[in-house]
């Protein structure tokens, strides 16, 4: 249950909610940044993100990053980051196209 009988949030859930809120703030800030970058220089922004995708694949794939994770965990993280970055570009393109 998320709250107790008095309607207060359980302290453990409160920590989770604060972390989710921080993540949401970072996501929104990144979204506004990518939209601004895509409007200013779409090709350059897309190339920079593609380069970062490659950097992340290499970093996670080689084991140079996230050394505390198992190979399987690192592969999952790498895949999620790659998918997320690719989706970010596609979503930004759609947003910019919707402005026209």
N, CA, C and O atoms as a MOPAC input file, in Angstrom:
PM7 MOZYME 1SCF
protein

 N      0.84600 1    -1.17600 1     0.00000 1
 C      0.00000 1     0.00000 1     0.00000 1
 C      0.89000 1     1.23700 1     0.00000 1
 O      1.87400 1     1.28500 1     0.73800 1
 N      0.55700 1     2.25000 1    -0.82400 1
 C      1.38200 1     3.44700 1    -0.97300 1
 C      1.30500 1     4.35000 1     0.25400 1
 O      2.30000 1     4.98800 1     0.59800 1
 N      0.19900 1     4.42100 1     0.89700 1
 C      0.06200 1     5.29800 1     2.04900 1
 C     -0.39800 1     4.52800 1     3.25900 1
 O     -0.84300 1     3.38600 1     3.14600 1
 N     -0.29300 1     5.15300 1     4.42800 1
 C     -0.79700 1     4.50300 1     5.62700 1
 C     -2.22400 1     4.97800 1     5.88900 1
 O     -2.80200 1     5.69800 1     5.07500 1
 N     -2.78400 1     4.58000 1     7.01300 1
 C     -4.18600 1     4.88500 1     7.28500 1
 C     -4.46100 1     6.37400 1     7.41800 1
 O     -5.58500 1     6.81800 1     7.18100 1
 N     -3.44500 1     7.15700 1     7.79600 1
 C     -3.64100 1     8.60100 1     7.94700 1
 C     -3.49500 1     9.33000 1     6.61400 1
 O     -3.65500 1    10.54900 1     6.55600 1
 N     -3.19300 1     8.59900 1     5.54600 1
 C     -3.03700 1     9.22500 1     4.24800 1
 C     -1.62600 1     9.68600 1     3.96000 1
 O     -1.36300 1    10.23800 1     2.89200 1
 N     -0.71900 1     9.47200 1     4.88300 1
 C      0.67200 1     9.85800 1     4.66000 1
 C      1.35600 1     8.81000 1     3.78700 1
 O      0.93600 1     7.65400 1     3.73700 1
 N      2.40100 1     9.22800 1     3.10900 1
 C      3.15600 1     8.32400 1     2.25700 1
 C      4.17100 1     7.56800 1     3.11500 1
 O      4.86500 1     8.15200 1     3.94700 1
 N      4.23800 1     6.26600 1     2.89400 1
 C      5.21100 1     5.43500 1     3.57900 1
 C      6.60900 1     5.98800 1     3.29400 1
 O      6.88800 1     6.34400 1     2.15000 1
 N      7.49100 1     6.07300 1     4.28200 1
 C      8.82500 1     6.64600 1     4.08200 1
 C      9.63000 1     5.97700 1     2.96300 1
 O     10.35600 1     6.65300 1     2.23400 1
 N      9.50700 1     4.67100 1     2.82700 1
 C     10.22100 1     3.97600 1     1.74900 1
 C      9.67000 1     4.39700 1     0.39000 1
 O     10.43100 1     4.64100 1    -0.54600 1
 N      8.36700 1     4.47800 1     0.28800 1
 C      7.73800 1     4.92300 1    -0.96100 1
 C      8.05600 1     6.38700 1    -1.22800 1
 O      8.17700 1     6.78700 1    -2.38500 1
 N      8.19400 1     7.19000 1    -0.18400 1
 C      8.53600 1     8.60000 1    -0.36800 1
 C      9.90700 1     8.73600 1    -1.02500 1
 O     10.09700 1     9.58900 1    -1.89200 1
 N     10.85800 1     7.90200 1    -0.62100 1
 C     12.18000 1     7.91200 1    -1.25600 1
 C     12.03800 1     7.55000 1    -2.72800 1
 O     12.62600 1     8.20600 1    -3.58700 1
 N     11.27000 1     6.52400 1    -3.02200 1
 C     11.04000 1     6.12000 1    -4.41200 1
 C     10.39200 1     7.24400 1    -5.21200 1
 O     10.79200 1     7.50200 1    -6.34700 1
 N      9.40700 1     7.90900 1    -4.64100 1
 C      8.71700 1     8.98400 1    -5.34700 1
 C      9.66200 1    10.15800 1    -5.59300 1
 O      9.60900 1    10.77300 1    -6.65800 1
 N     10.51900 1    10.47600 1    -4.63300 1
 C     11.48300 1    11.56400 1    -4.83200 1
 C     12.47000 1    11.21400 1    -5.93900 1
 O     12.82800 1    12.07300 1    -6.74500 1
 N     12.90800 1     9.96500 1    -5.98200 1
 C     13.81100 1     9.54800 1    -7.05800 1
 C     13.10900 1     9.59800 1    -8.40900 1
 O     13.70600 1    10.01400 1    -9.40100 1
 N     11.87100 1     9.18400 1    -8.45400 1
 C     11.10700 1     9.26000 1    -9.70500 1
 C     10.93500 1    10.70400 1   -10.14500 1
 O     11.02700 1    11.01200 1   -11.33300 1
 N     10.68700 1    11.58000 1    -9.19600 1
 C     10.53300 1    13.00100 1    -9.51900 1
 C     11.83800 1    13.57100 1   -10.07300 1
 O     11.82200 1    14.32400 1   -11.04700 1
 N     12.95700 1    13.21800 1    -9.46100 1
 C     14.25200 1    13.68600 1    -9.96600 1
 C     14.48900 1    13.19200 1   -11.38200 1
 O     14.94700 1    13.94600 1   -12.24000 1
 N     14.18100 1    11.94300 1   -11.62400 1
 C     14.34400 1    11.37700 1   -12.96500 1
 C     13.43700 1    12.09900 1   -13.96100 1
 O     13.85800 1    12.39100 1   -15.08100 1
 N     12.21500 1    12.38400 1   -13.56900 1
 C     11.29300 1    13.09700 1   -14.45000 1
 C     11.82300 1    14.48500 1   -14.77800 1
 O     11.70400 1    14.93200 1   -15.91900 1
 N     12.39800 1    15.16800 1   -13.81400 1
 C     12.96700 1    16.49600 1   -14.05400 1
 C     14.12200 1    16.40600 1   -15.03900 1
 O     14.21200 1    17.20800 1   -15.96900 1
 N     15.00300 1    15.43800 1   -14.84200 1
 C     16.13700 1    15.26000 1   -15.75500 1
 C     15.64300 1    14.91200 1   -17.15500 1
 O     16.15800 1    15.43700 1   -18.14200 1
 N     14.65500 1    14.03800 1   -17.24600 1
 C     14.10000 1    13.67000 1   -18.55200 1
 C     13.50700 1    14.87800 1   -19.26100 1
 O     13.74100 1    15.06400 1   -20.45500 1
 N     12.75200 1    15.69500 1   -18.56000 1
 C     12.12700 1    16.86700 1   -19.18700 1
 C     13.19200 1    17.87200 1   -19.60700 1
 O     13.09900 1    18.45000 1   -20.69000 1
 N     14.19400 1    18.08600 1   -18.77400 1
 C     15.27200 1    19.01300 1   -19.12600 1
 C     16.00800 1    18.51300 1   -20.36700 1
 O     16.32100 1    19.29500 1   -21.26500 1
 N     16.28000 1    17.21900 1   -20.41700 1
 C     16.94300 1    16.64800 1   -21.59300 1
 C     16.05600 1    16.79600 1   -22.82000 1
 O     16.54900 1    17.09700 1   -23.90700 1
 N     14.77100 1    16.59100 1   -22.66300 1
 C     13.85000 1    16.71500 1   -23.79400 1
 C     13.88900 1    18.13500 1   -24.36100 1
 O     14.00000 1    18.31700 1   -25.57400 1
 N     13.79900 1    19.12600 1   -23.49900 1
 C     13.82800 1    20.50300 1   -23.98000 1
 C     15.16700 1    20.81800 1   -24.64300 1
 O     15.22000 1    21.55700 1   -25.62600 1
 N     16.23700 1    20.25900 1   -24.10700 1
 C     17.55500 1    20.45900 1   -24.70300 1
 C     17.66100 1    19.84100 1   -26.08000 1
 O     18.17900 1    20.47200 1   -27.00100 1
 N     17.18100 1    18.62000 1   -26.23900 1
 C     17.28900 1    17.97800 1   -27.55700 1
 C     16.39300 1    18.66100 1   -28.57400 1
 O     16.76300 1    18.77400 1   -29.74200 1
 N     15.24100 1    19.11100 1   -28.16100 1
 C     14.36400 1    19.81900 1   -29.09100 1
 C     15.03800 1    21.11300 1   -29.55400 1
 O     15.01400 1    21.42900 1   -30.74400 1
 N     15.62800 1    21.85100 1   -28.64100 1
 C     16.33100 1    23.08600 1   -29.02100 1
 C     17.48900 1    22.77400 1   -29.96100 1
 O     17.69400 1    23.47500 1   -30.95200 1
 N     18.24000 1    21.73300 1   -29.65400 1
 C     19.37300 1    21.35400 1   -30.50200 1
 C     18.90600 1    20.89500 1   -31.87700 1
 O     19.51900 1    21.24300 1   -32.88600 1
 N     17.83300 1    20.12400 1   -31.92700 1
 C     17.31900 1    19.64200 1   -33.21200 1
 C     16.78900 1    20.79400 1   -34.05900 1
 O     16.91600 1    20.76800 1   -35.28300 1
 N     16.20600 1    21.78600 1   -33.43500 1
 C     15.73400 1    22.94700 1   -34.19500 1
 C     16.90900 1    23.74900 1   -34.74600 1
 O     16.84500 1    24.26000 1   -35.86400 1
 N     17.97300 1    23.85700 1   -33.96800 1
 C     19.13200 1    24.65300 1   -34.37500 1
 C     20.00000 1    23.93900 1   -35.40700 1
 O     20.46600 1    24.55200 1   -36.36800 1
 N     20.21400 1    22.63500 1   -35.20100 1
 C     21.12700 1    21.88700 1   -36.08000 1
 C     20.72700 1    20.41700 1   -36.09200 1
 O     21.35100 1    19.59500 1   -35.42000 1
 N     19.69500 1    20.08500 1   -36.85000 1
 C     19.19300 1    18.70900 1   -36.81400 1
 C     20.23900 1    17.66800 1   -37.19600 1
 O     20.38400 1    16.65900 1   -36.50700 1
 N     20.95900 1    17.89600 1   -38.26800 1
 C     21.93900 1    16.89700 1   -38.71800 1
 C     23.08200 1    16.75500 1   -37.71300 1
 O     23.51700 1    15.64300 1   -37.41300 1
 N     23.55400 1    17.86300 1   -37.20600 1
 C     24.64100 1    17.81700 1   -36.22800 1
 C     24.21900 1    17.15100 1   -34.93000 1
 O     24.98400 1    16.39500 1   -34.33100 1
 N     23.00600 1    17.43600 1   -34.50300 1
 C     22.49100 1    16.83000 1   -33.27200 1
 C     22.32400 1    15.33000 1   -33.43700 1
 O     22.70300 1    14.54700 1   -32.56700 1
 N     21.74800 1    14.94200 1   -34.57300 1
 C     21.56600 1    13.51400 1   -34.83200 1
 C     22.91900 1    12.79700 1   -34.90100 1
 O     23.06200 1    11.69200 1   -34.37700 1
 N     23.90200 1    13.41700 1   -35.54300 1
 C     25.24300 1    12.81700 1   -35.62600 1
 C     25.88100 1    12.70600 1   -34.24800 1
 O     26.53800 1    11.70900 1   -33.94900 1
 N     25.69700 1    13.71100 1   -33.41400 1
 C     26.27100 1    13.67700 1   -32.06500 1
 C     25.64200 1    12.56900 1   -31.23000 1
 O     26.33600 1    11.88500 1   -30.47900 1
 N     24.34100 1    12.39200 1   -31.35800 1
 C     23.67600 1    11.33600 1   -30.59200 1
 C     24.07800 1     9.96600 1   -31.12100 1
 O     24.26100 1     9.03200 1   -30.34100 1
 N     24.21400 1     9.83600 1   -32.42200 1
 C     24.67100 1     8.56100 1   -32.98600 1
 C     26.07900 1     8.23400 1   -32.48000 1
 O     26.37200 1     7.08200 1   -32.16200 1
 N     26.93500 1     9.23200 1   -32.40700 1
 C     28.28900 1     9.01900 1   -31.88400 1
 C     28.23400 1     8.59800 1   -30.41100 1
 O     29.01500 1     7.75400 1   -29.97300 1
 N     27.32300 1     9.18100 1   -29.66400 1
 C     27.17400 1     8.81200 1   -28.25300 1
 C     26.62900 1     7.40100 1   -28.10800 1
 O     27.01400 1     6.67200 1   -27.19500 1
 N     25.73400 1     7.01800 1   -29.01000 1
 C     25.23900 1     5.63500 1   -28.98900 1
 C     26.39400 1     4.66500 1   -29.17300 1
 O     26.49800 1     3.67500 1   -28.44900 1
 N     27.26100 1     4.94500 1   -30.13700 1
 C     28.42300 1     4.08200 1   -30.39100 1
 C     29.35300 1     4.06800 1   -29.18000 1
 O     29.87300 1     3.01900 1   -28.80000 1
 N     29.55600 1     5.22900 1   -28.58300 1
 C     30.41600 1     5.32100 1   -27.39400 1
 C     29.84800 1     4.48100 1   -26.24600 1
 O     30.58900 1     3.79300 1   -25.54300 1
 N     28.54100 1     4.54500 1   -26.06900 1
 C     27.89600 1     3.76200 1   -25.00500 1
 C     27.98900 1     2.26500 1   -25.29500 1
 O     28.26900 1     1.47400 1   -24.39400 1
 N     27.75500 1     1.87400 1   -26.55200 1
 C     27.87800 1     0.45300 1   -26.90100 1
 C     29.28500 1    -0.04300 1   -26.59400 1
 O     29.45700 1    -1.12300 1   -26.02900 1
 N     30.28600 1     0.74100 1   -26.96500 1
 C     31.67400 1     0.35100 1   -26.69800 1
 C     31.97000 1     0.31400 1   -25.20600 1
 O     32.57700 1    -0.63400 1   -24.70600 1
 N     31.53900 1     1.34700 1   -24.50400 1
 C     31.82200 1     1.43100 1   -23.07100 1
 C     31.21100 1     0.30400 1   -22.26900 1
 O     31.87500 1    -0.31600 1   -21.43900 1
 N     29.93800 1     0.04400 1   -22.52400 1
 C     29.26500 1    -1.03400 1   -21.80600 1
 C     29.70300 1    -2.39800 1   -22.33200 1
 O     29.92300 1    -3.33200 1   -21.56100 1
 N     29.82600 1    -2.50000 1   -23.64800 1
 C     30.16600 1    -3.78700 1   -24.26300 1
 C     31.55000 1    -4.28200 1   -23.90300 1
 O     31.76300 1    -5.48600 1   -23.75800 1
 N     32.49700 1    -3.36500 1   -23.75600 1
 C     33.86300 1    -3.76200 1   -23.43400 1
 C     34.04600 1    -4.04500 1   -21.94500 1
 O     35.04700 1    -4.63100 1   -21.53100 1
 N     33.08600 1    -3.62800 1   -21.16200 1
 C     33.22100 1    -3.77900 1   -19.71200 1
 C     33.98100 1    -2.62800 1   -19.08500 1
 O     34.25100 1    -2.65000 1   -17.88400 1
 N     34.33300 1    -1.61400 1   -19.87900 1
 C     35.05100 1    -0.46100 1   -19.34200 1
 C     34.16100 1     0.36300 1   -18.41100 1
 O     34.65500 1     1.01100 1   -17.48900 1
 N     32.87200 1     0.33700 1   -18.65100 1
 C     31.91400 1     1.07300 1   -17.82100 1
 C     31.10000 1     0.07600 1   -16.99900 1
 O     30.98000 1    -1.09700 1   -17.35300 1
 N     30.55000 1     0.56800 1   -15.90700 1
 C     29.64100 1    -0.20900 1   -15.05400 1
 C     30.26100 1    -1.54400 1   -14.65800 1
 O     29.65200 1    -2.60300 1   -14.80600 1
 N     31.47000 1    -1.46400 1   -14.15800 1
 C     32.20800 1    -2.68100 1   -13.79900 1
 C     31.55800 1    -3.46000 1   -12.65800 1
 O     31.86300 1    -4.63300 1   -12.44500 1
 N     30.66900 1    -2.80400 1   -11.93400 1
 C     29.99800 1    -3.48300 1   -10.83000 1
 C     28.87500 1    -4.39900 1   -11.31100 1
 O     28.31800 1    -5.15800 1   -10.51800 1
 N     28.53900 1    -4.33800 1   -12.59700 1
 C     27.45800 1    -5.16000 1   -13.14000 1
 C     28.00600 1    -6.43000 1   -13.76300 1
 O     29.16800 1    -6.50400 1   -14.16200 1
 N     27.14400 1    -7.41700 1   -13.83500 1
 C     27.51100 1    -8.63700 1   -14.54700 1
 C     27.47900 1    -8.34600 1   -16.04300 1
 O     26.96200 1    -7.31400 1   -16.46900 1
 N     28.02900 1    -9.25100 1   -16.83100 1
 C     27.99200 1    -9.08100 1   -18.28400 1
 C     26.55400 1    -8.97200 1   -18.78300 1
 O     26.25300 1    -8.14000 1   -19.63900 1
 N     25.67400 1    -9.80300 1   -18.25300 1
 C     24.26800 1    -9.78500 1   -18.66900 1
 C     23.60100 1    -8.47100 1   -18.28100 1
 O     22.83700 1    -7.91200 1   -19.06800 1
 N     23.87800 1    -7.97500 1   -17.08600 1
 C     23.30700 1    -6.70900 1   -16.64500 1
 C     23.81900 1    -5.55000 1   -17.50600 1
 O     23.05600 1    -4.66200 1   -17.88600 1
 N     25.10700 1    -5.57300 1   -17.80500 1
 C     25.69700 1    -4.54000 1   -18.63500 1
 C     25.10800 1    -4.57100 1   -20.04600 1
 O     24.85600 1    -3.52400 1   -20.64100 1
 N     24.89100 1    -5.77000 1   -20.57500 1
 C     24.27800 1    -5.91300 1   -21.90000 1
 C     22.86000 1    -5.34500 1   -21.89300 1
 O     22.46200 1    -4.65700 1   -22.83300 1
 N     22.11200 1    -5.62500 1   -20.85500 1
 C     20.75600 1    -5.09500 1   -20.73300 1
 C     20.79200 1    -3.57500 1   -20.64700 1
 O     20.03300 1    -2.89400 1   -21.33700 1
 N     21.66800 1    -3.04300 1   -19.80700 1
 C     21.79900 1    -1.60000 1   -19.66200 1
 C     22.19200 1    -0.96600 1   -20.99000 1
 O     21.61800 1     0.04700 1   -21.38800 1
 N     23.15100 1    -1.54500 1   -21.66500 1
 C     23.60200 1    -1.03500 1   -22.95600 1
 C     22.46300 1    -1.01500 1   -23.96600 1
 O     22.28100 1    -0.03400 1   -24.68600 1
 N     21.71000 1    -2.08700 1   -24.01500 1
 C     20.58200 1    -2.17300 1   -24.94100 1
 C     19.52800 1    -1.11700 1   -24.63200 1
 O     18.99500 1    -0.48100 1   -25.54100 1
 N     19.23400 1    -0.93500 1   -23.37100 1
 C     18.22600 1     0.05100 1   -22.96700 1
 C     18.69100 1     1.46700 1   -23.29300 1
 O     17.90000 1     2.28300 1   -23.76700 1
 N     19.95800 1     1.76500 1   -23.04500 1
 C     20.49400 1     3.08800 1   -23.36100 1
 C     20.44800 1     3.31400 1   -24.86800 1
 O     20.03400 1     4.37900 1   -25.32700 1
 N     20.86900 1     2.32300 1   -25.63000 1
 C     20.87700 1     2.44600 1   -27.08700 1
 C     19.46600 1     2.66400 1   -27.61700 1
 O     19.23800 1     3.55000 1   -28.44200 1
 N     18.53600 1     1.87300 1   -27.15400 1
 C     17.14500 1     2.00500 1   -27.56800 1
 C     16.59200 1     3.37100 1   -27.16200 1
 O     15.88300 1     4.01900 1   -27.93200 1
 N     16.92000 1     3.79000 1   -25.96300 1
 C     16.44500 1     5.08800 1   -25.48200 1
 C     16.97700 1     6.24800 1   -26.29900 1
 O     16.22700 1     7.16600 1   -26.63300 1
 N     18.26700 1     6.22100 1   -26.62600 1
 C     18.84600 1     7.29400 1   -27.42700 1
 C     18.26900 1     7.31000 1   -28.83700 1
 O     17.98100 1     8.37500 1   -29.38300 1
 N     18.10100 1     6.13000 1   -29.42300 1
 C     17.50700 1     6.04900 1   -30.76300 1
 C     16.07200 1     6.58300 1   -30.74100 1
 O     15.66700 1     7.32800 1   -31.63400 1
 N     15.32400 1     6.20300 1   -29.73400 1
 C     13.94700 1     6.67700 1   -29.60200 1
 C     13.87300 1     8.17600 1   -29.37900 1
 O     12.95700 1     8.84200 1   -29.86100 1
 N     14.83300 1     8.69600 1   -28.65200 1
 C     14.87100 1    10.13000 1   -28.39700 1
 C     14.99400 1    10.91000 1   -29.70100 1
 O     14.30500 1    11.91100 1   -29.90200 1
 N     15.86500 1    10.45200 1   -30.57700 1
 C     16.03700 1    11.11500 1   -31.87100 1
 C     14.75400 1    11.04000 1   -32.68500 1
 O     14.31800 1    12.04000 1   -33.25500 1
 N     14.15000 1     9.86500 1   -32.74000 1
 C     12.91900 1     9.71700 1   -33.51900 1
 C     11.78700 1    10.56400 1   -32.94100 1
 O     11.03300 1    11.18900 1   -33.68600 1
 N     11.67100 1    10.58200 1   -31.63100 1
 C     10.63500 1    11.40000 1   -31.00100 1
 C     10.87200 1    12.88500 1   -31.25700 1
 O      9.92800 1    13.63500 1   -31.50600 1
 N     12.12200 1    13.30300 1   -31.19700 1
 C     12.45300 1    14.71100 1   -31.44500 1
 C     12.15800 1    15.08200 1   -32.89400 1
 O     11.64100 1    16.16500 1   -33.16700 1
 N     12.48200 1    14.19200 1   -33.81600 1
 C     12.16800 1    14.45500 1   -35.23200 1
 C     10.65100 1    14.63400 1   -35.40200 1
 O     10.20700 1    15.54200 1   -36.10400 1
 N      9.88100 1    13.78800 1   -34.77400 1
 C      8.42600 1    13.87200 1   -34.87800 1
 C      7.91900 1    15.17400 1   -34.26300 1
 O      7.00700 1    15.80300 1   -34.80100 1
 N      8.49700 1    15.57300 1   -33.15600 1
 C      8.10600 1    16.83400 1   -32.51400 1
 C      8.40700 1    18.02000 1   -33.41700 1
 O      7.57300 1    18.91200 1   -33.57800 1
 N      9.58000 1    18.02900 1   -33.99600 1
 C      9.97800 1    19.12200 1   -34.88600 1
 C      9.09100 1    19.12600 1   -36.14000 1
 O      8.67400 1    20.19100 1   -36.59500 1
 N      8.80600 1    17.96200 1   -36.69100 1
 C      7.93600 1    17.86600 1   -37.86800 1
 C      6.53800 1    18.39200 1   -37.54300 1
 O      5.87500 1    18.99300 1   -38.38700 1
 N      6.10600 1    18.15300 1   -36.30600 1
 C      4.78900 1    18.62700 1   -35.89100 1
 C      4.71000 1    20.13600 1   -35.76600 1
 O      3.61800 1    20.70500 1   -35.77100 1
 N      5.87000 1    20.79700 1   -35.65200 1
 C      5.91100 1    22.25100 1   -35.56500 1
 C      5.64300 1    22.91300 1   -36.91400 1
 O      5.20100 1    24.06000 1   -36.98600 1
 N      5.92200 1    22.15900 1   -37.98400 1
 C      5.83300 1    22.76300 1   -39.32300 1
 C      4.42300 1    22.96500 1   -39.78500 1
 O      4.20000 1    23.46200 1   -40.88900 1

